Amino acid sequence: MPPPDGTRSGWTAPLFGSAVVSLVVAALGCTEAKVIGEGQFSRPIALASDPAAPLPRLAWLPGDACPGPVGGCTSFCTGAPDSCDPAACRPLLLDSGTPLSILPSTDDTLGFGEECVELRAAGGLLDSPTDAALTASTASFRLHEAPIVRAPGTSVNGWAWEAGDDLGPVVIGGVIGANILRDFALELRHLDGETPSVAFFSEFPGTETVLADQGRAYLRLQYPGRLLGRLRNDNCELAPGLDCRLTGGLNIGQDNQDLLFESTRALVDACVAPPPCAVSWSESAGCQLRTGGQAPTSCLADPAELGGSATLVVATGVPGLVLFEDSAARLFGSLDQLPDCGSLSPESTAPACVQAELGRLVLPGWPALDQLQRLRVRSLGLVQGLDQSSGLAPCQRLRDRLDGLVRQCKGFAAEGRPVRPSAKLGSSISSSALVIGEVALSDEQLGPDTSAWLSTLIIPATAAPVLALRREIVPEGAQPDGLIGGALLTNTETVLDFTESVESPGLRVRCLDPGARCLAAPTCEPEEGTVEFPDADPGRTSCCFGLPSNLMARVILEGEQKQPPRVEDACCSALPRAALADLQSPALALCTDVDPG
């Protein structure tokens, strides 16, 4: 039987098993061959995605793969593939959490092979696309020799081409999964008020020093610092009457040592629900770690109160945050004892709260998971993975980085310029960290604001996707506690930098509006020269990110009468967008060389 839809190689058979991912996990991605990209490298391509609830999607037009028709889409279909006009473009989900890439077949068969897939811009296509949006949906990038699963366009044993949750359900026309994304560096940008975008890179440009100066916190993957998830098929009955020796003599049994699934899982070290804590500055008290709010207090210091350590899988096609039930119980105790989100008191120090409504989640390739408990989690910290098998817990590493920011703040206040303090036990200057959610209380807050907390679904540990994921990773890596998706992408510029050749693969995350809801602290890099602050060197712009905005603005204003270039302006790009806009106003005309984007 010939391969479907113009695949270059492979085989097909009418297979209907437990799930797409389970059926073909050993038959696809059996080699380390790279997918070849062609097109607009490094240029932003408009996504169909909600900045407030990101699910990044490009457009795809079935038919002759590469090149496709010139010009934009003539129509766009957001229904199941079998319901769409063959000439309509379909949404294509970019999901680093799905190990395979899946497109609909035209003959209701399941097949595997290498194809060329043409990706199109999709900005503005989701809701009654205008003629302008359709015209703009031109081909932007091609994936040559891309390993693709072709599956029936109706449903595959319970999966009906859906993704998302009950708050933002979507129907998709296909998935570009991690077996393709692993061969590129991918920059995903979501900011309220602008069209989300993605950019592809063969390797992400820039030295570590330059990238840190851009405010990008480099989060090396969890030890051993590489993509994980090699798996041999362990189910020799794919469907009644079909064993592990299939059409064409392909043997996917356990004794075939050559058929190993490509590593695609990106695991990160996480601190779940760290308490509100950021560097503050005042003329009288100087630089301190404080909770923020109308009545700020010192941050909690007991190691038992710094949050819960966890291992999360980066899954860009998953909304918000997902935790597995046994891990959530370890992190929060009995979930039944968590307070209700609607009745949280200003004095509450709860790390999470319960929402009354039950949730639903669809992971591409799996049947929907229903009746899920929904929480809101206070915050989430991500830190660089260790370069050895043991070390400080993620929450302690996060607090050490915050303590390092206090020392950077003191040097900045003393010198009126970025300062790079020397290494000191108990504080970290040379590592990176990210905190999202309620990083600290805003000035007007009396207590927690659960609207800033992270929407989180709890999946039973016995659910089939959880069992499959953990079996795939353990014992090579730590047992995953959940998935991080849309929560990571919201109001950030996030790079999945899996092609990194100098450092190990990881994430590079920049807050697009730094402040009480997003804090990225890159490595503080030194600069040549001397400063009077004890045991310190001059610092680069990377040493500004995470410092109090009122202190940075004050120093910038103090340099107002000097001729540019002014060393006081070094921290302009680290300011929150509102503070930067104030300084760039015609009345002050400061920081005018900084693009707020």
C-alpha positions as CSV (number, residue, x, y, z in Angstrom):
1,M,0.0,0.0,0.0
2,P,1.5,3.4,-0.9
3,P,2.2,6.0,1.7
4,P,-0.7,8.5,2.1
5,D,-0.6,12.1,1.0
6,G,2.7,12.0,-0.8
7,T,4.9,10.8,2.0
8,R,8.4,10.0,0.8
9,S,8.8,6.8,2.7
10,G,6.9,4.7,5.2
11,W,4.0,2.3,5.3
12,T,0.3,2.4,6.2
13,A,-2.1,0.0,7.8
14,P,-5.6,0.5,9.2
15,L,-4.5,0.7,12.8
16,F,-6.8,1.8,15.7
17,G,-5.2,1.3,19.1
18,S,-5.0,3.0,22.4
19,A,-3.9,6.4,21.2
20,V,-1.9,7.9,18.3
21,V,1.1,8.4,20.5
22,S,1.0,4.9,21.9
23,L,0.5,3.2,18.6
24,V,3.4,4.5,16.7
25,V,5.9,5.7,19.3
26,A,8.5,3.1,18.2
27,A,7.9,3.4,14.5
28,L,8.6,7.1,14.0
29,G,11.7,9.1,14.8
30,C,13.9,6.0,14.7
31,T,16.9,7.8,13.5
32,E,18.7,11.0,14.4
33,A,18.2,12.6,11.0
34,K,17.5,16.3,11.2
35,V,14.5,18.0,9.8
36,I,15.6,20.6,7.2
37,G,14.1,24.1,7.4
38,E,13.6,26.5,4.5
39,G,12.1,29.9,4.5
40,Q,12.0,32.9,6.8
41,F,14.5,32.0,9.4
42,S,14.6,34.5,12.4
43,R,11.6,36.5,11.1
44,P,8.5,36.6,13.2
45,I,5.6,34.7,11.8
46,A,2.1,35.7,13.0
47,L,0.3,33.1,15.1
48,A,-3.3,32.3,15.8
49,S,-3.1,32.4,19.6
50,D,-4.7,34.2,22.5
51,P,-2.0,36.3,24.3
52,A,-3.9,35.8,27.6
53,A,-4.2,32.0,27.1
54,P,-1.6,30.9,24.6
55,L,-2.0,27.9,22.3
56,P,0.4,28.7,19.4
57,R,-1.0,27.7,16.0
58,L,0.2,28.3,12.5
59,A,-1.8,27.5,9.3
60,W,-1.4,24.6,7.0
61,L,-3.0,23.8,3.6
62,P,-3.5,20.2,2.7
63,G,-2.6,19.0,-0.8
64,D,0.6,19.2,-2.6
65,A,3.1,19.8,0.2
66,C,6.0,21.9,-1.0
67,P,5.6,24.3,-2.6
68,G,2.0,24.9,-2.1
69,P,-0.2,27.5,-3.9
70,V,1.2,31.1,-4.0
71,G,-0.6,33.7,-2.0
72,G,-2.7,33.5,1.2
73,C,-5.4,31.1,2.2
74,T,-8.8,31.4,0.5
75,S,-10.6,30.2,3.7
76,F,-9.8,28.9,7.1
77,C,-11.5,25.9,8.8
78,T,-11.5,25.5,12.6
79,G,-13.5,22.3,12.6
80,A,-12.4,18.7,12.7
81,P,-10.3,17.8,9.6
82,D,-13.0,15.5,8.0
83,S,-15.5,18.4,8.1
84,C,-13.3,20.9,6.3
85,D,-13.3,22.0,2.7
86,P,-10.2,20.4,1.1
87,A,-9.2,23.8,-0.1
88,A,-9.4,25.4,3.3
89,C,-6.3,26.1,5.5
90,R,-6.3,24.4,8.9
91,P,-4.7,25.4,12.3
92,L,-1.5,23.6,13.1
93,L,-0.6,23.4,16.8
94,L,3.0,23.9,17.9
95,D,3.4,21.6,20.9
96,S,6.8,20.7,22.4
97,G,4.9,18.3,24.7
98,T,3.7,16.0,22.0
99,P,6.5,13.7,21.0
100,L,5.1,13.1,17.5
101,S,3.8,15.3,14.6
102,I,0.4,14.4,13.4
103,L,-1.6,15.3,10.2
104,P,-4.9,14.0,8.9
105,S,-4.8,11.3,6.2
106,T,-7.2,11.4,3.3
107,D,-8.1,7.7,3.4
108,D,-8.8,7.0,7.0
109,T,-5.6,5.1,7.5
110,L,-2.8,5.4,10.0
111,G,0.6,5.8,8.4
112,F,4.2,7.0,9.0
113,G,6.7,8.6,6.8
114,E,8.8,11.7,5.9
115,E,7.1,14.7,4.2
116,C,7.5,18.3,3.4
117,V,5.2,20.5,5.4
118,E,4.6,24.1,4.5
119,L,3.7,26.4,7.4
120,R,1.7,29.6,6.9
121,A,1.2,32.7,8.9
122,A,-2.1,32.5,10.9
123,G,-2.6,35.9,12.6
124,G,-6.2,37.0,12.7
125,L,-7.6,33.7,11.3
126,L,-9.4,32.3,14.3
127,D,-12.6,34.5,14.4
128,S,-14.2,35.3,11.1
129,P,-11.0,36.1,9.3
130,T,-11.0,39.3,7.2
131,D,-9.8,39.4,3.6
132,A,-6.6,41.1,4.9
133,A,-5.9,38.2,7.3
134,L,-6.4,35.6,4.6
135,T,-4.2,37.5,2.2
136,A,-1.4,37.7,4.8
137,S,-1.5,33.9,5.5
138,T,1.2,33.2,3.0
139,A,3.7,30.3,3.2
140,S,6.5,31.4,5.6
141,F,8.5,28.2,6.4
142,R,8.9,24.7,5.1
143,L,9.9,21.6,6.9
144,H,11.7,19.1,4.7
145,E,12.0,15.4,5.6
146,A,9.7,15.9,8.5
147,P,8.6,12.7,10.3
148,I,4.9,12.7,10.3
149,V,2.1,10.4,11.5
150,R,-1.0,10.4,9.2
151,A,-4.1,9.6,11.2
152,P,-7.9,9.5,10.3
153,G,-9.4,12.9,10.1
154,T,-12.5,11.8,12.1
155,S,-11.1,10.6,15.4
156,V,-8.5,8.1,16.6
157,N,-9.8,6.0,19.4
158,G,-11.2,8.9,21.4
159,W,-9.0,11.8,20.2
160,A,-11.1,14.0,18.0
161,W,-8.4,16.5,16.9
162,E,-8.9,18.7,19.9
163,A,-6.5,20.6,22.3
164,G,-6.8,23.0,25.2
165,D,-9.1,22.9,28.2
166,D,-12.7,23.8,29.0
167,L,-11.8,27.5,29.3
168,G,-10.3,27.6,25.8
169,P,-11.2,24.5,23.8
170,V,-9.8,24.4,20.2
171,V,-10.1,22.0,17.3
172,I,-6.9,21.7,15.3
173,G,-5.9,20.4,11.9
174,G,-2.6,18.9,13.0
175,V,0.3,19.0,15.4
176,I,3.9,19.9,14.9
177,G,5.4,18.0,17.8
178,A,8.7,17.8,19.5
179,N,10.3,15.3,17.1
180,I,10.4,18.3,14.6
181,L,10.8,21.2,17.0
182,R,13.9,19.6,18.6
183,D,15.8,20.4,15.4
184,F,15.3,24.2,15.7
185,A,15.4,27.0,18.2
186,L,11.9,28.4,18.5
187,E,11.1,31.9,19.7
188,L,7.5,32.3,20.9
189,R,6.2,35.8,21.7
190,H,2.9,36.6,23.4
191,L,2.1,40.1,24.7
192,D,-1.4,41.5,25.5
193,G,-2.4,43.9,22.7
194,E,-0.2,42.6,19.9
195,T,-0.4,39.6,17.5
196,P,1.5,36.6,18.9
197,S,4.4,35.4,16.7
198,V,6.9,32.6,16.3
199,A,10.4,32.7,14.7
200,F,12.5,29.7,13.7
201,F,16.3,29.6,14.0
202,S,18.8,26.9,13.1
203,E,20.7,28.1,16.1
204,F,19.7,31.0,18.3
205,P,22.0,34.0,17.7
206,G,24.1,35.8,20.2
207,T,26.6,35.2,22.9
208,E,25.6,34.4,26.4
209,T,26.7,37.9,27.4
210,V,24.6,39.6,24.8
211,L,21.5,37.5,25.4
212,A,21.7,38.2,29.2
213,D,21.9,41.9,28.4
214,Q,18.6,41.5,26.6
215,G,17.1,40.2,29.8
216,R,16.9,36.6,28.7
217,A,17.1,34.2,31.7
218,Y,18.9,31.1,30.4
219,L,17.3,28.0,32.1
220,R,19.4,25.0,31.3
221,L,17.4,21.8,31.2
222,Q,17.3,19.6,34.3
223,Y,20.3,17.3,34.9
224,P,21.6,15.6,32.8
225,G,21.0,18.8,30.8
226,R,19.6,17.3,27.6
227,L,16.3,16.2,26.0
228,L,15.1,12.9,27.4
229,G,12.5,10.3,26.6
230,R,13.9,7.4,24.6
231,L,11.3,4.6,24.5
232,R,10.9,1.2,22.9
233,N,7.4,0.1,22.2
234,D,6.3,-2.2,25.1
235,N,2.8,-3.1,23.7
236,C,3.0,-5.9,21.2
237,E,-0.7,-5.9,20.4
238,L,-1.5,-2.7,18.6
239,A,-4.9,-3.8,17.7
240,P,-6.8,-7.2,17.7
241,G,-4.9,-9.5,15.4
242,L,-2.0,-7.2,14.8
243,D,1.3,-7.9,16.7
244,C,4.7,-6.2,16.6
245,R,5.6,-7.5,13.1
246,L,3.7,-5.3,10.8
247,T,3.4,-4.6,7.1
248,G,6.7,-4.7,5.2
249,G,8.4,-6.8,7.9
250,L,8.9,-3.9,10.3
251,N,9.5,-5.3,13.7
252,I,8.8,-3.0,16.7
253,G,9.3,-5.5,19.4
254,Q,11.3,-5.1,22.6
255,D,14.2,-7.1,21.1
256,N,14.7,-4.7,18.3
257,Q,17.3,-2.5,19.9
258,D,17.6,-0.2,16.9
259,L,14.1,1.2,17.1
260,L,14.6,3.9,19.7
261,F,12.3,6.9,19.9
262,E,14.1,10.2,19.6
263,S,14.6,12.2,22.8
264,T,12.0,15.0,22.8
265,R,11.2,15.7,26.5
266,A,12.4,19.0,27.9
267,L,12.4,18.9,31.7
268,V,13.0,21.9,33.9
269,D,13.7,22.4,37.6
270,A,10.7,24.2,39.2
271,C,9.8,25.8,42.5
272,V,6.0,25.6,42.8
273,A,4.3,28.4,44.7
274,P,7.2,30.4,46.1
275,P,5.9,33.1,48.5
276,P,5.6,36.7,47.2
277,C,9.2,38.1,47.3
278,A,11.1,40.6,45.3
279,V,13.8,43.2,45.8
280,S,12.5,46.6,47.1
281,W,14.4,49.8,47.7
282,S,13.6,52.9,49.7
283,E,15.8,55.8,50.8
284,S,15.5,54.9,54.4
285,A,15.7,51.1,54.3
286,G,17.9,50.5,51.2
287,C,17.7,47.2,49.3
288,Q,15.7,44.4,50.9
289,L,13.7,41.3,50.0
290,R,10.0,42.2,50.7
291,T,6.6,40.8,50.0
292,G,5.2,44.0,48.5
293,G,1.7,45.4,49.0
294,Q,0.4,48.2,51.1
295,A,2.0,46.8,54.2
296,P,5.1,45.0,53.0
297,T,6.9,42.6,55.3
298,S,10.2,40.7,55.1
299,C,10.0,37.6,52.9
300,L,9.6,34.2,54.5
301,A,13.0,32.7,55.2
302,D,12.3,29.2,56.6
303,P,13.4,26.7,53.9
304,A,10.1,24.8,54.5
305,E,8.2,27.9,53.4
306,L,10.1,28.7,50.1
307,G,7.8,26.6,47.9
308,G,7.8,23.0,46.7
309,S,10.4,21.5,44.3
310,A,9.1,19.9,41.2
311,T,10.1,18.6,37.7
312,L,8.0,19.9,34.9
313,V,7.9,19.0,31.2
314,V,7.7,22.0,28.8
315,A,4.6,21.5,26.7
316,T,3.7,24.6,24.6
317,G,0.4,23.1,23.5
318,V,-1.0,22.8,27.0
319,P,-2.9,25.7,28.6
320,G,-1.7,27.2,31.9
321,L,-0.1,24.7,34.3
322,V,-0.8,21.0,34.8
323,L,0.1,19.1,37.9
324,F,-0.2,15.3,38.5
325,E,-2.4,14.5,41.5
326,D,0.2,12.6,43.6
327,S,2.7,15.4,43.0
328,A,0.1,18.1,43.9
329,A,-0.6,16.3,47.2
330,R,3.1,16.2,48.0
331,L,3.4,19.9,47.2
332,F,0.2,21.2,48.9
333,G,-0.9,18.5,51.2
334,S,-4.5,17.3,51.0
335,L,-6.2,19.3,48.1
336,D,-9.5,19.1,50.0
337,Q,-8.0,21.3,52.7
338,L,-7.0,24.1,50.3
339,P,-9.1,27.3,50.6
340,D,-11.7,28.4,48.1
341,C,-10.4,30.9,45.6
342,G,-13.4,33.1,46.1
343,S,-13.0,33.5,49.8
344,L,-9.3,33.9,50.4
345,S,-8.5,36.3,53.2
346,P,-6.0,39.1,53.0
347,E,-3.9,37.3,55.6
348,S,-3.8,34.0,53.8
349,T,-0.5,32.5,53.0
350,A,-2.0,29.5,51.1
351,P,0.2,28.4,48.2
352,A,-2.9,27.5,46.1
353,C,-6.7,27.7,46.2
354,V,-9.5,25.5,44.8
355,Q,-11.9,26.7,42.1
356,A,-15.5,25.3,42.2
357,E,-15.7,24.5,38.5
358,L,-14.3,21.2,37.4
359,G,-12.1,21.2,34.3
360,R,-11.4,19.3,31.1
361,L,-8.1,18.9,29.3
362,V,-7.2,17.4,25.9
363,L,-3.6,16.4,25.2
364,P,-3.0,15.9,21.5
365,G,-3.2,12.2,20.6
366,W,-5.1,11.2,23.7
367,P,-8.8,11.1,24.6
368,A,-10.1,14.0,26.7
369,L,-9.6,14.0,30.5
370,D,-12.8,15.1,32.2
371,Q,-13.9,16.1,35.7
372,L,-10.5,17.5,36.6
373,Q,-10.0,19.5,39.8
374,R,-9.0,23.1,39.0
375,L,-6.7,25.1,41.2
376,R,-5.0,28.5,41.1
377,V,-1.4,28.3,42.1
378,R,0.3,31.4,43.6
379,S,3.4,31.5,41.5
380,L,6.0,29.4,39.8
381,G,9.8,29.7,39.7
382,L,12.1,28.1,37.2
383,V,15.8,27.8,37.7
384,Q,18.8,26.6,35.8
385,G,19.3,22.8,35.9
386,L,22.3,21.5,37.9
387,D,25.4,20.4,36.1
388,Q,25.7,17.4,38.4
389,S,23.2,14.8,39.8
390,S,22.8,16.4,43.2
391,G,22.7,19.9,44.7
392,L,20.5,22.5,46.3
393,A,16.7,22.1,45.8
394,P,15.1,24.5,43.1
395,C,13.4,26.6,45.7
396,Q,16.6,27.2,47.6
397,R,18.4,28.1,44.3
398,L,15.6,30.5,43.5
399,R,16.0,32.2,46.9
400,D,19.8,32.4,46.5
401,R,19.3,34.2,43.2
402,L,16.9,36.7,44.8
403,D,19.5,37.2,47.6
404,G,22.0,37.8,44.8
405,L,19.7,40.5,43.4
406,V,19.8,42.3,46.7
407,R,23.6,42.5,46.5
408,Q,23.2,43.8,42.9
409,C,20.7,46.4,44.1
410,K,23.1,47.6,46.9
411,G,25.9,48.0,44.4
412,F,23.6,49.8,41.9
413,A,22.4,52.2,44.6
414,A,25.9,53.0,45.7
415,E,27.5,53.4,42.2
416,G,24.6,54.8,40.2
417,R,25.3,52.1,37.5
418,P,25.1,48.3,37.2
419,V,27.4,46.4,39.5
420,R,28.5,42.8,39.4
421,P,29.3,41.7,43.0
422,S,31.7,38.9,43.7
423,A,30.6,35.4,44.6
424,K,29.3,34.9,48.2
425,L,27.9,31.9,50.0
426,G,24.2,32.0,50.1
427,S,23.6,34.3,47.2
428,S,23.9,33.7,43.5
429,I,25.0,36.1,40.8
430,S,26.0,33.8,38.0
431,S,22.8,31.8,37.6
432,S,19.5,32.6,36.0
433,A,15.9,32.4,37.4
434,L,12.4,33.2,36.3
435,V,9.3,33.7,38.4
436,I,5.7,34.1,37.0
437,G,2.4,34.5,38.7
438,E,2.2,36.7,41.8
439,V,5.9,37.4,42.1
440,A,5.2,40.1,44.7
441,L,2.2,42.0,45.8
442,S,1.4,45.2,43.9
443,D,1.6,48.5,45.8
444,E,-2.1,48.8,46.1
445,Q,-2.7,45.2,47.3
446,L,-3.7,44.3,50.9
447,G,-3.3,40.6,50.4
448,P,-3.2,37.9,47.7
449,D,-4.8,38.5,44.3
450,T,-5.8,35.1,42.9
451,S,-6.5,36.6,39.5
452,A,-2.7,36.8,39.2
453,W,-2.3,33.2,40.2
454,L,-1.7,30.4,37.6
455,S,-4.7,28.5,36.4
456,T,-3.8,24.8,37.1
457,L,-5.5,21.5,36.3
458,I,-4.9,18.4,38.3
459,I,-4.6,15.1,36.4
460,P,-4.9,11.7,38.2
461,A,-1.6,10.0,38.4
462,T,-3.2,6.9,37.0
463,A,-4.3,8.6,33.8
464,A,-2.9,7.0,30.7
465,P,-0.9,10.1,29.5
466,V,0.8,10.4,32.9
467,L,1.7,6.8,33.1
468,A,3.1,6.9,29.5
469,L,5.1,10.0,30.1
470,R,6.7,8.8,33.4
471,R,7.5,5.4,31.9
472,E,9.2,7.2,29.0
473,I,11.4,9.3,31.2
474,V,12.2,7.3,34.3
475,P,14.9,6.2,35.2
476,E,16.9,8.3,32.8
477,G,15.5,11.4,34.3
478,A,13.5,12.5,37.3
479,Q,9.8,11.5,37.5
480,P,7.8,14.4,36.1
481,D,5.3,16.2,38.4
482,G,3.4,18.1,35.7
483,L,3.5,20.2,32.5
484,I,4.2,23.9,32.0
485,G,2.7,25.4,28.9
486,G,0.7,28.6,28.4
487,A,1.6,29.9,31.8
488,L,5.2,30.1,30.7
489,L,4.3,31.9,27.4
490,T,2.0,34.6,28.7
491,N,3.6,38.1,28.4
492,T,7.0,36.6,27.7
493,E,9.3,36.0,24.8
494,T,10.3,32.3,25.3
495,V,12.9,30.6,23.3
496,L,13.0,26.8,23.2
497,D,16.7,26.6,22.6
498,F,17.2,22.9,22.0
499,T,20.0,23.3,19.4
500,E,22.3,25.1,21.9
501,S,25.8,23.7,21.2
502,V,28.0,25.8,23.7
503,E,25.8,25.5,26.7
504,S,23.4,22.6,27.1
505,P,19.8,22.9,25.7
506,G,17.4,25.0,27.6
507,L,14.9,27.8,27.7
508,R,15.6,31.5,27.3
509,V,12.8,33.6,28.8
510,R,12.4,37.4,28.7
511,C,9.6,39.2,30.6
512,L,7.9,41.6,28.1
513,D,6.6,43.6,31.1
514,P,8.8,43.1,34.1
515,G,7.3,43.6,37.5
516,A,5.0,42.0,40.0
517,R,3.8,39.4,37.6
518,C,7.0,38.4,35.8
519,L,10.6,38.5,37.0
520,A,13.5,37.2,34.8
521,A,16.9,37.4,36.5
522,P,19.6,36.5,33.9
523,T,23.2,35.9,34.9
524,C,24.8,39.2,36.0
525,E,27.8,39.7,33.7
526,P,30.9,41.8,34.5
527,E,32.4,44.6,32.5
528,E,35.9,46.0,32.4
529,G,36.8,48.8,34.8
530,T,36.6,49.4,38.5
531,V,34.0,50.5,41.0
532,E,34.3,51.6,44.7
533,F,31.6,49.2,45.9
534,P,33.5,46.5,47.9
535,D,34.3,43.2,46.2
536,A,32.6,44.0,42.9
537,D,33.2,44.8,39.3
538,P,31.3,47.1,36.9
539,G,28.3,45.2,35.7
540,R,26.6,45.1,32.3
541,T,22.9,45.7,31.5
542,S,22.2,42.0,32.5
543,C,22.8,43.1,36.2
544,C,19.8,45.5,36.0
545,F,17.0,42.9,35.5
546,G,15.1,42.2,38.7
547,L,16.2,45.5,40.4
548,P,13.5,47.8,41.9
549,S,12.0,50.0,39.1
550,N,11.9,53.1,41.4
551,L,15.6,52.9,42.1
552,M,16.4,52.4,38.4
553,A,14.2,55.4,37.4
554,R,15.8,57.5,40.1
555,V,19.3,56.8,38.8
556,I,18.3,57.4,35.2
557,L,16.7,60.8,36.2
558,E,19.9,61.8,38.1
559,G,21.8,61.4,34.8
560,E,19.4,63.7,32.9
561,Q,21.7,66.6,32.5
562,K,24.7,64.5,31.2
563,Q,25.5,64.1,27.6
564,P,24.8,60.6,26.1
565,P,25.9,58.0,26.2
566,R,25.2,57.9,29.9
567,V,26.1,55.0,32.2
568,E,22.9,55.8,34.1
569,D,20.9,54.7,31.0
570,A,22.3,51.2,31.1
571,C,19.1,49.9,32.9
572,C,16.5,51.5,30.7
573,S,15.6,48.2,29.0
574,A,15.0,46.5,32.4
575,L,12.2,48.8,33.4
576,P,8.5,47.9,33.4
577,R,6.7,49.2,30.3
578,A,4.8,51.9,32.2
579,A,7.9,53.3,33.9
580,L,9.8,53.3,30.6
581,A,6.9,55.2,28.9
582,D,7.1,57.8,31.6
583,L,10.8,58.4,31.0
584,Q,10.4,58.4,27.3
585,S,7.6,61.1,27.4
586,P,8.4,64.3,25.6
587,A,8.8,66.1,28.9
588,L,11.8,63.9,29.9
589,A,12.9,62.3,26.6
590,L,15.1,59.8,28.4
591,C,15.8,56.2,27.4
592,T,14.7,57.1,23.9
593,D,17.1,54.6,22.3
594,V,15.2,51.7,24.0
595,D,12.4,49.9,22.0
596,P,9.8,48.9,24.6
597,G,9.2,45.7,22.6
